[in-house]
Amino acid sequence: MRLNKTTTHAVRLLVTCAKSEADVVKVAELALALELGQQNTFKIVHLLSRAGFVRAFRGRYGGVRLARPANEIGIGQVVLAIEYPDFDRASVIPSKVDAIPFEDRAFNAFIDILNENSIADVARNVSGGLSRKTQWNSAEPTHGIRSMNPAKSPTAMPT
């Protein structure tokens, strides 16, 4: 499954808030640390606030902070909130698994696996705090998935 950039930025924003030593982090600082525009950062903060992951405060001393502890926010919860804000997992009845199309079962399994990791887990594995030098692991996946771009694929056939 491919996640959009907004979802990736939302997870990064939550991790940055979790790693921040300040109680409230200014949106301008988040934008700078994540190398995003302020408008994009405001949009993501708004989405995360509506989903209940962050609390936003206005005014001179305003900013953003996590609405609940980082270890209680699953990555799958964030993916659902950003990618599928109207999706209702409660409508999927576990006792009638055979009646659920296989795509729905696969999607639920994907979200369950993502929820095995919390924002706190990711924050522990990311070096750096609230700064432009935060090191996000941008290496290519090493779990057997090959690039869909034939030019980048090590097994690309000459055309």
KALINLIN-V627796 format. One record per residue. N is the residue number from 1. RES is the residue in one letter. SS is DSSP state (helix for helix, strand for strand, loop for the rest). PHI is phi in whole degrees, 0 to 359 (999 if undefined). PSI is psi in radians with two decimals (999 if undefined). Layout:
BEGIN
n=<N | N>
res=<RES | RES>
ss=<SS | SS>
phi=<PHI | PHI>
psi=<PSI | PSI>
END
This chain:
BEGIN
n=<1 | 2 | 3 | 4 | 5 | 6 | 7 | 8 | 9 | 10 | 11 | 12 | 13 | 14 | 15 | 16 | 17 | 18 | 19 | 20 | 21 | 22 | 23 | 24 | 25 | 26 | 27 | 28 | 29 | 30 | 31 | 32 | 33 | 34 | 35 | 36 | 37 | 38 | 39 | 40 | 41 | 42 | 43 | 44 | 45 | 46 | 47 | 48 | 49 | 50 | 51 | 52 | 53 | 54 | 55 | 56 | 57 | 58 | 59 | 60 | 61 | 62 | 63 | 64 | 65 | 66 | 67 | 68 | 69 | 70 | 71 | 72 | 73 | 74 | 75 | 76 | 77 | 78 | 79 | 80 | 81 | 82 | 83 | 84 | 85 | 86 | 87 | 88 | 89 | 90 | 91 | 92 | 93 | 94 | 95 | 96 | 97 | 98 | 99 | 100 | 101 | 102 | 103 | 104 | 105 | 106 | 107 | 108 | 109 | 110 | 111 | 112 | 113 | 114 | 115 | 116 | 117 | 118 | 119 | 120 | 121 | 122 | 123 | 124 | 125 | 126 | 127 | 128 | 129 | 130 | 131 | 132 | 133 | 134 | 135 | 136 | 137 | 138 | 139 | 140 | 141 | 142 | 143 | 144 | 145 | 146 | 147 | 148 | 149 | 150 | 151 | 152 | 153 | 154 | 155 | 156 | 157 | 158 | 159>
res=<M | R | L | N | K | T | T | T | H | A | V | R | L | L | V | T | C | A | K | S | E | A | D | V | V | K | V | A | E | L | A | L | A | L | E | L | G | Q | Q | N | T | F | K | I | V | H | L | L | S | R | A | G | F | V | R | A | F | R | G | R | Y | G | G | V | R | L | A | R | P | A | N | E | I | G | I | G | Q | V | V | L | A | I | E | Y | P | D | F | D | R | A | S | V | I | P | S | K | V | D | A | I | P | F | E | D | R | A | F | N | A | F | I | D | I | L | N | E | N | S | I | A | D | V | A | R | N | V | S | G | G | L | S | R | K | T | Q | W | N | S | A | E | P | T | H | G | I | R | S | M | N | P | A | K | S | P | T | A | M | P | T>
ss=<loop | loop | loop | loop | helix | helix | helix | helix | helix | helix | helix | helix | helix | helix | helix | helix | helix | helix | helix | loop | loop | loop | loop | loop | strand | loop | helix | helix | helix | helix | helix | helix | helix | helix | loop | loop | loop | helix | helix | helix | helix | helix | helix | helix | helix | helix | helix | helix | helix | helix | loop | loop | loop | strand | strand | strand | strand | loop | loop | loop | loop | loop | strand | strand | strand | strand | loop | loop | loop | helix | helix | helix | loop | strand | helix | helix | helix | helix | helix | helix | helix | helix | helix | loop | loop | loop | loop | loop | helix | helix | helix | loop | loop | helix | helix | helix | helix | helix | helix | loop | loop | helix | helix | helix | helix | helix | helix | helix | helix | helix | helix | helix | helix | helix | loop | loop | loop | strand | helix | helix | helix | helix | helix | helix | loop | loop | strand | loop | loop | loop | loop | loop | loop | loop | strand | loop | loop | loop | loop | loop | loop | loop | loop | loop | loop | loop | loop | loop | loop | loop | loop | loop | loop | loop | loop | loop | loop | loop | loop>
phi=<999 | 258 | 261 | 281 | 296 | 300 | 294 | 299 | 296 | 297 | 297 | 298 | 296 | 296 | 295 | 297 | 296 | 295 | 276 | 292 | 275 | 280 | 292 | 235 | 253 | 290 | 297 | 298 | 292 | 297 | 300 | 293 | 295 | 266 | 56 | 240 | 287 | 296 | 296 | 298 | 296 | 299 | 298 | 292 | 300 | 298 | 298 | 292 | 292 | 296 | 277 | 87 | 271 | 230 | 244 | 250 | 237 | 268 | 102 | 302 | 256 | 281 | 160 | 227 | 213 | 295 | 280 | 213 | 302 | 300 | 285 | 260 | 254 | 280 | 300 | 298 | 298 | 293 | 301 | 299 | 295 | 272 | 283 | 225 | 296 | 259 | 288 | 242 | 292 | 293 | 285 | 272 | 270 | 300 | 289 | 245 | 301 | 295 | 278 | 274 | 303 | 300 | 296 | 293 | 295 | 295 | 298 | 298 | 295 | 300 | 295 | 298 | 293 | 297 | 288 | 291 | 242 | 254 | 300 | 297 | 298 | 293 | 299 | 292 | 263 | 251 | 277 | 91 | 245 | 277 | 203 | 292 | 269 | 302 | 265 | 267 | 287 | 254 | 292 | 297 | 300 | 245 | 255 | 90 | 271 | 265 | 296 | 279 | 274 | 302 | 292 | 266 | 284 | 291 | 253 | 296 | 274 | 294 | 257>
psi=<2.40 | 2.25 | 2.55 | 2.93 | -0.59 | -0.70 | -0.77 | -0.79 | -0.64 | -0.78 | -0.77 | -0.70 | -0.77 | -0.70 | -0.72 | -0.72 | -0.71 | -0.61 | -0.28 | 2.43 | -0.27 | 2.63 | -0.76 | 2.30 | 2.27 | 2.52 | -0.63 | -0.67 | -0.70 | -0.79 | -0.75 | -0.80 | -0.63 | -0.01 | 0.84 | 2.79 | 2.71 | -0.63 | -0.76 | -0.73 | -0.74 | -0.72 | -0.78 | -0.72 | -0.72 | -0.80 | -0.77 | -0.59 | -0.76 | -0.55 | -0.15 | 0.28 | -0.54 | 2.79 | 2.33 | 2.43 | 2.34 | 2.90 | -3.10 | -0.70 | 0.38 | 3.11 | -2.63 | 2.52 | 2.81 | 2.45 | -0.37 | 2.94 | 2.53 | -0.53 | -0.12 | -0.02 | 1.87 | 2.55 | -0.68 | -0.62 | -0.72 | -0.76 | -0.81 | -0.78 | -0.65 | -0.82 | -0.68 | 1.25 | -0.38 | 0.06 | 2.33 | 1.76 | -0.39 | -0.38 | -0.22 | 1.99 | 2.00 | -0.54 | -0.27 | 0.84 | -0.64 | -0.42 | -0.23 | 2.26 | 2.59 | -0.48 | -0.70 | -0.69 | -0.71 | -0.73 | -0.79 | -0.67 | -0.71 | -0.83 | -0.71 | -0.71 | -0.72 | -0.63 | -0.15 | -0.25 | 2.40 | 3.01 | -0.64 | -0.69 | -0.77 | -0.72 | -0.61 | -0.46 | 0.05 | 2.21 | 2.61 | 2.83 | -2.37 | 1.45 | 2.90 | -0.25 | 0.15 | 2.23 | 1.84 | 2.35 | 1.81 | 0.32 | 2.74 | 2.60 | 2.50 | 0.30 | 0.62 | 0.00 | 2.20 | 2.70 | 2.51 | -0.19 | 1.96 | -0.51 | -0.51 | -0.24 | 2.29 | -0.30 | 0.35 | 2.39 | 2.42 | 2.48 | 999>
END
